[in-house]
Amino acid sequence: MLRRAFVLLLGTLALAGCGAGYGYGPPGYGGAPVPLGGARPGAPGQRVAILLPLTGARADIGQSMLHAAQLALDGPDAPPLDAKDTGGTPDGAAAAAQAAITAGAGLILGPLTSSETAAVAPIARAANVAVLAFTNDPSQAQPGVWTLGITPGQQVRRLVAAAQGQGKSQFAALLPDNDFGHAMGQALNQATASNAAAPPNVRFYSPGMSAINAATRDVSGYASRRGPIDAQMRAARAQGTPEGRHQAQELAKSSIPPPSFNTLLLADTGEALAEIASVLPYYDVDRSAVQIIGPALWASSSSGSGQFRGAWYAAPDPAARSNFEQAYTAKFGSAPSPIADLAYDAASIARAVGGRGYSVAALTQPSGFIGADGWFALLADGQVRRALAVYAIDRGGPQMVEPAPQSGNVPGS
C-alpha cells in the first residue's frame, strides 16, 4: 500500500504538480471525516462544485477523485455535487470556477495543481466562495483557500518535534537546489524557530557528485574539524625526528570531533541519495550519533531510502486507508488513485458543515476533522494542521517510531 501510494509522486516531485500523493489513512478510520465538535450535517440544496481534469493527461486521476467525492456524498442528506472539467490547465480551471460560481456553488473542491489553484483563488475570493484545493504547495494557502495536500512544512515540523523529544537539538540540512529542496529548507527554518531550537545549518547542492561532495564537506564543517589535527601532524613531521614521526602517527589515529549538528534533513531520492550516503562517512558524519530525517517519499523502496536504515520520515498512518479503498472498490470496481482520499475528505467536510453554509467559522472549527489521512484542521490563513506518524526505515519495511496523534495535540504545530 505504501509503495503504491508513491508511484505518482515520484514522477511529479515539483510542488507545481499533483499535490499530495500521500494516500493512506489513520487507525480507526471508518468513513467520512467527522467534525469533532458536532457540526450539523449539510442541508440538501447547498451546491458544491468540484474542479478536476476530467479530460487531458490527468483525466484518470480526475475521474478517480470525482468518484471519491461522489462516494462521500452518497446519501440523502448530502449537497448536490457539480463536477467541472478543468482540462488540467490554469485557464481551464479559471473557467470552471467561474461557471461553478455562476451556477450557485457555495464551496469549491479542488482544483488539482498549484498553478490551477493560483488561477481559481482570485475568482473564488471575489465571490466569497471557499476553496478546498488538492495541491500541497503551501504558497497557495491564503484566507479562504486551503491546501489539503500534505506539505513539506507539515512533515518537517513533525520530524523536528520528534527529534527534540529524543534530545536532539542541533539541526542541519543537505538539500537539492530545486523547488522541493527549498521548500524543505524553508520548513526546517520555520520549524526550528517555532520550536525554540537554534537556527539550522542549511546547504543546497546542484546535480552531480562533485556538487554533492562539496556541499557535504561544507555542511559537516569538515575542514574546521579536521584542520587542527592536520596542522599538528604537519608540525610533528616538520621536526624531522623519530619522536615527531611517532607523534604524527598517533595524531593520525585521533578521533575527529563530531559535526555541529545531531539531526540532518535530506530530501533527495535515487542516485543523488546514494551519493550522499557514500560521502557522509568520508566526512566523519557518524550516523549512530546523527539522526537522518527526510521526506515521506522515502516510504517507497524505489526512492533509494533503504541506504539510510534508521532514518525517519513523517507521514499518515496507512493502517486503515483500506476501509476507504474497500468502499471505493466495492462501488466503482477498481482501486482509487493515491490522492483520491483528498477529494473524499474535502467532499465529506462539505457534507458535514453544509448546514452552516460553508462559513469560515464552520470550516475552521478548532476541533478539526478526522479524515482518511488522520486528524487535520483548517486554519484561518489557509494552512492545514495535520497529525502525522513518524516512521523509521528498516530492512523489513518502515517501522513506526511515534504514532499519529488522534486529536489537535499535534507535536510541532
RODO-2510 file (C-alpha; in nm, 4 decimals, decimal comma):
residues 413
     n   res          X          Y          Z
     1     m     0,0000     0,0000     0,0000
     2     l     0,2744     0,2463     0,0988
     3     r     0,4796     0,1756    -0,2106
     4     r     0,1868     0,2016    -0,4479
     5     a     0,0826     0,5321    -0,2984
     6     f     0,4115     0,6947    -0,4008
     7     v     0,4274     0,5851    -0,7637
     8     l     0,2556     0,9021    -0,8784
     9     l     0,4512     1,1364    -0,6559
    10     l     0,7921     1,0021    -0,7515
    11     g     0,7155     1,1083    -1,1069
    12     t     0,5960     1,4560    -1,0108
    13     l     0,8265     1,5908    -0,7414
    14     a     0,7694     1,9564    -0,8291
    15     l     0,5293     2,1343    -0,5992
    16     a     0,3521     2,2673    -0,9059
    17     g     0,2420     1,9118    -0,9757
    18     c    -0,0371     1,6995    -0,8413
    19     g    -0,0328     1,7957    -0,4793
    20     a    -0,0156     1,5432    -0,2014
    21     g     0,0302     1,1955    -0,3362
    22     y     0,0333     1,0614     0,0194
    23     g    -0,2661     0,8324     0,0074
    24     y    -0,3199     0,6449     0,3307
    25     g    -0,5234     0,6856     0,6493
    26     p    -0,5309     0,6674     1,0298
    27     p    -0,6042     0,3951     1,2833
    28     g    -0,9739     0,3567     1,3477
    29     y    -1,0713     0,5325     1,0272
    30     g    -1,4072     0,4016     0,9153
    31     g    -1,5625     0,6555     0,6813
    32     a    -1,6107     1,0242     0,6180
    33     p    -1,4198     1,2887     0,8137
    34     v    -1,6392     1,3822     1,1082
    35     p    -1,6260     1,7132     1,2949
    36     l    -1,5149     1,6539     1,6490
    37     g    -1,7226     1,9473     1,7668
    38     g    -2,0597     1,8137     1,6499
    39     a    -2,1330     2,0259     1,3426
    40     r    -2,4703     1,9752     1,1795
    41     p    -2,4849     1,7798     0,8519
    42     g    -2,5119     1,9669     0,5265
    43     a    -2,8608     2,0542     0,4095
    44     p    -2,9872     1,9497     0,0641
    45     g    -2,9622     2,2317    -0,1859
    46     q    -2,6218     2,3659    -0,0774
    47     r    -2,4394     2,3180    -0,4052
    48     v    -2,0771     2,2056    -0,4061
    49     a    -1,8514     2,2239    -0,7113
    50     i    -1,5500     2,0037    -0,7736
    51     l    -1,2893     2,1151    -1,0262
    52     l    -1,0895     1,8297    -1,1779
    53     p    -0,9043     1,7352    -1,5002
    54     l    -1,1731     1,5126    -1,6482
    55     t    -1,0061     1,5371    -1,9876
    56     g    -0,6395     1,5590    -2,0799
    57     a    -0,3278     1,3898    -1,9468
    58     r    -0,4530     1,3597    -1,5891
    59     a    -0,8080     1,2557    -1,6672
    60     d    -0,7615     0,9199    -1,4946
    61     i    -0,6636     1,0948    -1,1713
    62     g    -0,9505     1,3380    -1,2071
    63     q    -1,2033     1,0614    -1,2630
    64     s    -1,0840     0,8694    -0,9587
    65     m    -1,1068     1,1818    -0,7426
    66     l    -1,4554     1,2552    -0,8747
    67     h    -1,5626     0,9038    -0,7793
    68     a    -1,4168     0,9534    -0,4313
    69     a    -1,6138     1,2764    -0,3837
    70     q    -1,9303     1,1066    -0,5085
    71     l    -1,8731     0,8271    -0,2574
    72     a    -1,8500     1,0780     0,0267
    73     l    -2,1705     1,2495    -0,0857
    74     d    -2,3660     0,9295    -0,1390
    75     g    -2,6641     0,9834     0,0912
    76     p    -2,9940     1,1662     0,1286
    77     d    -2,8517     1,4480     0,3409
    78     a    -2,5680     1,5311     0,1010
    79     p    -2,5455     1,8511    -0,1027
    80     p    -2,5556     1,8296    -0,4834
    81     l    -2,2136     1,7895    -0,6472
    82     d    -2,1406     1,9879    -0,9616
    83     a    -1,8381     1,8464    -1,1473
    84     k    -1,6473     2,0881    -1,3708
    85     d    -1,3676     1,9907    -1,6086
    86     t    -1,0502     2,1985    -1,5853
    87     g    -0,8707     2,0140    -1,8658
    88     g    -0,5682     2,0231    -1,6355
    89     t    -0,4778     2,3836    -1,7209
    90     p    -0,4932     2,7125    -1,5265
    91     d    -0,7195     2,8714    -1,7900
    92     g    -0,9483     2,5712    -1,7788
    93     a    -0,9583     2,5841    -1,4001
    94     a    -1,0433     2,9541    -1,4016
    95     a    -1,3265     2,8981    -1,6488
    96     a    -1,4545     2,6034    -1,4470
    97     a    -1,4532     2,8077    -1,1268
    98     q    -1,6430     3,0925    -1,2898
    99     a    -1,9007     2,8517    -1,4298
   100     a    -1,9413     2,6823    -1,0910
   101     i    -1,9944     3,0127    -0,9103
   102     t    -2,2418     3,1283    -1,1738
   103     a    -2,4327     2,8026    -1,1197
   104     g    -2,4598     2,8795    -0,7475
   105     a    -2,1754     2,6848    -0,5862
   106     g    -2,1247     2,7701    -0,2217
   107     l    -1,7983     2,5760    -0,1912
   108     i    -1,5309     2,4689    -0,4400
   109     l    -1,3380     2,1426    -0,4034
   110     g    -1,0122     2,1367    -0,6000
   111     p    -0,8539     2,2130    -0,8363
   112     l    -0,5688     1,9634    -0,8535
   113     t    -0,2449     2,1553    -0,9058
   114     s    -0,0688     2,4625    -0,7745
   115     s    -0,0960     2,6614    -1,0972
   116     e    -0,4664     2,5827    -1,1291
   117     t    -0,5240     2,6875    -0,7687
   118     a    -0,3499     3,0187    -0,8349
   119     a    -0,5901     3,0795    -1,1233
   120     v    -0,9003     2,9868    -0,9242
   121     a    -0,8228     3,1706    -0,5987
   122     p    -0,8940     3,5312    -0,7061
   123     i    -1,2189     3,4301    -0,8763
   124     a    -1,3422     3,2426    -0,5703
   125     r    -1,2336     3,5100    -0,3251
   126     a    -1,4122     3,7803    -0,5246
   127     a    -1,7311     3,5739    -0,4966
   128     n    -1,6690     3,4929    -0,1270
   129     v    -1,6606     3,1194    -0,2045
   130     a    -1,4219     2,8999    -0,0050
   131     v    -1,1808     2,6649    -0,1857
   132     l    -1,0514     2,3276    -0,0599
   133     a    -0,7678     2,2752    -0,3086
   134     f    -0,5820     1,9472    -0,3584
   135     t    -0,2314     2,0873    -0,4098
   136     n     0,0434     2,0544    -0,1482
   137     d     0,2051     2,3849    -0,2452
   138     p     0,1976     2,5938     0,0749
   139     s     0,2422     2,9159    -0,1211
   140     q    -0,1161     2,8801    -0,2450
   141     a    -0,2624     2,8841     0,1057
   142     q    -0,4430     3,2052     0,1914
   143     p    -0,7584     3,3091     0,3756
   144     g    -1,0451     3,1289     0,2053
   145     v    -0,8171     2,8901     0,0133
   146     w    -0,6943     2,5763     0,1922
   147     t    -0,4315     2,3411     0,0512
   148     l    -0,5238     1,9861     0,1517
   149     g    -0,2180     1,8097     0,0130
   150     i     0,0380     1,7021     0,2712
   151     t     0,3089     1,9674     0,2676
   152     p     0,6819     1,9745     0,3404
   153     g     0,6087     2,2018     0,6358
   154     q     0,3744     1,9534     0,7979
   155     q     0,6306     1,6750     0,7609
   156     v     0,9312     1,8726     0,8830
   157     r     0,7516     2,0191     1,1848
   158     r     0,6583     1,6684     1,2954
   159     l     1,0144     1,5430     1,2490
   160     v     1,1703     1,8338     1,4358
   161     a     0,9368     1,7772     1,7289
   162     a     1,0144     1,4031     1,7299
   163     a     1,3896     1,4699     1,7201
   164     q     1,3650     1,7170     2,0053
   165     g     1,1707     1,4582     2,2004
   166     q     1,4757     1,2322     2,1651
   167     g     1,7077     1,5042     2,2942
   168     k     1,8283     1,6209     1,9514
   169     s     1,8633     1,9977     1,9402
   170     q     2,1092     2,0866     1,6607
   171     f     1,9748     2,0711     1,3058
   172     a     2,1301     2,0869     0,9600
   173     a     2,0086     2,0182     0,6076
   174     l     2,1685     1,8966     0,2844
   175     l     1,9154     1,9613     0,0097
   176     p     1,8812     1,9667    -0,3698
   177     d     1,8790     2,3128    -0,5233
   178     n     1,5256     2,2872    -0,6611
   179     d     1,1736     2,3862    -0,5563
   180     f     1,1243     2,0832    -0,3350
   181     g     1,4615     2,1219    -0,1645
   182     h     1,3998     2,4894    -0,0937
   183     a     1,0521     2,4135     0,0416
   184     m     1,2046     2,1582     0,2795
   185     g     1,4757     2,4050     0,3827
   186     q     1,2241     2,6804     0,4488
   187     a     1,0152     2,4350     0,6504
   188     l     1,3174     2,3456     0,8642
   189     n     1,3955     2,7108     0,9303
   190     q     1,0371     2,7750     1,0347
   191     a     1,0073     2,4592     1,2451
   192     t     1,3256     2,5203     1,4415
   193     a     1,2308     2,8826     1,5019
   194     s     0,8824     2,7918     1,6297
   195     n     1,0247     2,5124     1,8469
   196     a     1,2901     2,7374     2,0064
   197     a     1,5809     2,5473     1,8501
   198     a     1,8991     2,7060     1,7172
   199     p     1,8899     2,8125     1,3507
   200     p     1,9796     2,5186     1,1241
   201     n     2,2835     2,4964     0,9007
   202     v     2,1308     2,4557     0,5520
   203     r     2,3246     2,3806     0,2330
   204     f     2,1927     2,3281    -0,1198
   205     y     2,3648     2,1377    -0,4000
   206     s     2,3347     2,1231    -0,7780
   207     p     2,3084     1,7887    -0,9607
   208     g     2,6232     1,5786    -0,9746
   209     m     2,8638     1,4071    -0,7397
   210     s     3,1092     1,6969    -0,7317
   211     a     2,8457     1,9405    -0,6047
   212     i     2,7106     1,6901    -0,3527
   213     n     3,0614     1,6209    -0,2247
   214     a     3,1382     1,9904    -0,1803
   215     a     2,8082     2,0638    -0,0069
   216     t     2,8522     1,7675     0,2288
   217     r     3,2031     1,8762     0,3203
   218     d     3,0742     2,2271     0,3799
   219     v     2,7684     2,1405     0,5900
   220     s     2,9701     1,8958     0,8005
   221     g     3,2336     2,1592     0,8801
   222     y     3,4955     1,9002     0,7938
   223     a     3,7781     2,1436     0,7321
   224     s     3,7442     2,3062     1,0743
   225     r     3,7013     1,9707     1,2473
   226     r     3,9957     1,8029     1,0761
   227     g     4,2147     2,1100     1,0275
   228     p     4,3656     2,1362     1,3776
   229     i     4,4659     1,7688     1,3736
   230     d     4,6246     1,8024     1,0304
   231     a     4,8140     2,1128     1,1461
   232     q     4,9549     1,9261     1,4461
   233     m     5,0563     1,6341     1,2234
   234     r     5,2408     1,8658     0,9862
   235     a     5,4192     2,0333     1,2779
   236     a     5,5213     1,6956     1,4208
   237     r     5,6575     1,5733     1,0875
   238     a     5,8426     1,9016     1,0401
   239     q     6,0551     1,8194     1,3442
   240     g     6,2307     1,5586     1,1342
   241     t     6,2836     1,3332     1,4359
   242     p     6,1677     0,9817     1,5248
   243     e     5,9671     1,1338     1,8070
   244     g     5,7975     1,3730     1,5656
   245     r     5,7133     1,0935     1,3232
   246     h     5,5709     0,8848     1,6074
   247     q     5,3675     1,1796     1,7270
   248     a     5,2300     1,2291     1,3750
   249     q     5,1331     0,8625     1,3546
   250     e     4,9478     0,8848     1,6847
   251     l     4,7724     1,2030     1,5757
   252     a     4,6558     1,0256     1,2590
   253     k     4,4615     0,7884     1,4841
   254     s     4,2836     1,0725     1,6607
   255     s     3,9062     1,0864     1,6535
   256     i     3,7730     1,3805     1,4576
   257     p     3,5272     1,5949     1,6565
   258     p     3,1608     1,5427     1,5620
   259     p     2,9808     1,7908     1,3355
   260     s     2,7868     2,0769     1,4881
   261     f     2,4523     1,9005     1,4314
   262     n     2,2865     1,5854     1,5586
   263     t     1,9923     1,5847     1,3164
   264     l     2,0355     1,6091     0,9384
   265     l     1,7499     1,6725     0,6947
   266     l     1,7801     1,5266     0,3439
   267     a     1,5224     1,5492     0,0656
   268     d     1,6562     1,3642    -0,2368
   269     t     1,5895     1,0204    -0,3845
   270     g     1,7573     0,7785    -0,6238
   271     e     2,1140     0,8255    -0,7397
   272     a     2,1652     1,1558    -0,5579
   273     l     2,0586     0,9972    -0,2302
   274     a     2,3033     0,7119    -0,2901
   275     e     2,5827     0,9634    -0,3468
   276     i     2,5031     1,1366    -0,0188
   277     a     2,5080     0,8012     0,1601
   278     s     2,8573     0,7375     0,0245
   279     v     3,0112     1,0725     0,1213
   280     l     2,8716     1,1213     0,4708
   281     p     3,1062     0,8598     0,6248
   282     y     3,4000     1,0098     0,4343
   283     y     3,3443     1,3364     0,6201
   284     d     3,3049     1,1563     0,9531
   285     v     2,9317     1,2095     0,9951
   286     d     2,8532     0,9269     1,2356
   287     r     2,5014     0,8079     1,1612
   288     s     2,4815     0,6392     1,5005
   289     a     2,5029     0,9868     1,6536
   290     v     2,3269     1,1899     1,3828
   291     q     1,9577     1,1252     1,3196
   292     i     1,8790     1,1419     0,9477
   293     i     1,5312     1,2761     0,8633
   294     g     1,3678     1,3115     0,5238
   295     p     1,0503     1,3338     0,3154
   296     a     0,7556     1,0960     0,3133
   297     l     0,8705     0,9962    -0,0350
   298     w     1,1092     0,7625     0,1475
   299     a     0,8203     0,5305     0,2293
   300     s     0,8758     0,3848    -0,1175
   301     s     1,1666     0,1428    -0,1512
   302     s     1,2195     0,2733    -0,5047
   303     s     1,3232     0,6087    -0,3536
   304     g     1,6565     0,4586    -0,2504
   305     s     1,5892     0,5256     0,1164
   306     g     1,6988     0,1730     0,2104
   307     q     2,0563     0,3054     0,2227
   308     f     1,9585     0,5032     0,5317
   309     r     1,8317     0,2417     0,7710
   310     g     1,7126     0,4110     1,0871
   311     a     1,6310     0,7377     0,9076
   312     w     1,2944     0,8951     0,9877
   313     y     1,0160     1,0376     0,7787
   314     a     0,6698     1,1662     0,8761
   315     a     0,3517     1,0531     0,7033
   316     p    -0,0065     0,9489     0,7789
   317     d    -0,0606     0,6085     0,9304
   318     p    -0,1568     0,3659     0,6491
   319     a    -0,3314     0,1181     0,8766
   320     a    -0,6900     0,1925     0,7854
   321     r    -0,6969     0,3598     0,4463
   322     s    -0,8052     0,0155     0,3353
   323     n    -1,1557     0,0985     0,4659
   324     f    -1,1798     0,3815     0,2163
   325     e    -1,0260     0,1670    -0,0560
   326     q    -1,2696    -0,1163     0,0089
   327     a    -1,5721     0,1131    -0,0065
   328     y    -1,4423     0,2766    -0,3235
   329     t    -1,3612    -0,0530    -0,4926
   330     a    -1,6969    -0,2006    -0,4000
   331     k    -1,8784     0,0916    -0,5614
   332     f    -1,6625     0,1559    -0,8674
   333     g    -1,4921    -0,1774    -0,9339
   334     s    -1,1324    -0,0559    -0,9150
   335     a    -0,8927     0,0866    -0,6582
   336     p    -0,8780     0,4646    -0,6045
   337     s    -0,5810     0,6737    -0,7121
   338     p    -0,3247     0,7517    -0,4390
   339     i    -0,4629     1,1034    -0,3858
   340     a    -0,8343     1,0242    -0,4228
   341     d    -0,8704     1,0428    -0,0454
   342     l    -0,8152     1,4195    -0,0630
   343     a    -1,1323     1,4536    -0,2712
   344     y    -1,3159     1,2153    -0,0397
   345     d    -1,2161     1,4163     0,2661
   346     a    -1,2990     1,7510     0,1061
   347     a    -1,6436     1,6314    -0,0010
   348     s    -1,7052     1,4830     0,3425
   349     i    -1,6234     1,8175     0,5038
   350     a    -1,8764     1,9773     0,2698
   351     r    -2,1358     1,7262     0,3815
   352     a    -2,0543     1,7748     0,7498
   353     v    -2,0619     2,1546     0,7624
   354     g    -2,3032     2,2339     0,4800
   355     g    -2,5785     2,3208     0,7219
   356     r    -2,3720     2,6234     0,8248
   357     g    -2,3450     2,7483     0,4679
   358     y    -1,9755     2,6606     0,4344
   359     s    -1,8819     2,9511     0,6582
   360     v    -1,5221     3,0137     0,7573
   361     a    -1,6198     2,9575     1,1201
   362     a    -1,7543     2,6108     1,0377
   363     l    -1,4587     2,5157     0,8199
   364     t    -1,2002     2,6346     1,0728
   365     q    -1,3537     2,4848     1,3862
   366     p    -1,0616     2,4303     1,6260
   367     s    -1,1620     2,0701     1,6973
   368     g    -1,0871     1,9858     1,3342
   369     f    -1,1808     1,6699     1,1467
   370     i    -1,0826     1,3052     1,1235
   371     g    -1,0129     1,2057     0,7637
   372     a    -0,8517     0,9353     0,5569
   373     d    -0,5082     1,0782     0,6413
   374     g    -0,5747     1,1274     1,0123
   375     w    -0,6670     1,4316     1,2171
   376     f    -0,6483     1,7690     1,0448
   377     a    -0,7751     2,1216     1,0949
   378     l    -0,8165     2,4153     0,8592
   379     l    -0,6597     2,7377     0,9886
   380     a    -0,7807     3,0864     0,9141
   381     d    -0,4760     3,1704     0,6995
   382     g    -0,5324     2,8751     0,4635
   383     q    -0,2767     2,6469     0,6250
   384     v    -0,3733     2,2978     0,7377
   385     r    -0,2537     2,1299     1,0567
   386     r    -0,2109     1,7533     1,0301
   387     a    -0,1418     1,4731     1,2731
   388     l     0,1335     1,2586     1,1212
   389     a     0,3125     0,9494     1,2436
   390     v     0,6921     0,9118     1,2422
   391     y     0,8500     0,6094     1,0766
   392     a     1,1997     0,4632     1,0723
   393     i     1,3355     0,2949     0,7595
   394     d     1,4176    -0,0694     0,8244
   395     r     1,5200    -0,3709     0,6200
   396     g     1,1778    -0,5301     0,6582
   397     g     0,9891    -0,2104     0,5769
   398     p     0,9011     0,1092     0,7625
   399     q     0,8622     0,0799     1,1385
   400     m     0,6511     0,3278     1,3352
   401     v     0,8560     0,5316     1,5831
   402     e     0,5755     0,7560     1,7062
   403     p     0,2043     0,7185     1,6257
   404     a    -0,0043     0,9952     1,4780
   405     p    -0,1948     1,1921     1,7419
   406     q    -0,5703     1,1437     1,7269
   407     s    -0,6674     1,4985     1,8165
   408     g    -0,5477     1,8574     1,7913
   409     n    -0,2474     1,7919     2,0158
   410     v    -0,0121     1,7762     1,7199
   411     p     0,3622     1,7813     1,8043
   412     g     0,5454     2,0668     1,6384
   413     s     0,2324     2,2549     1,5306
***
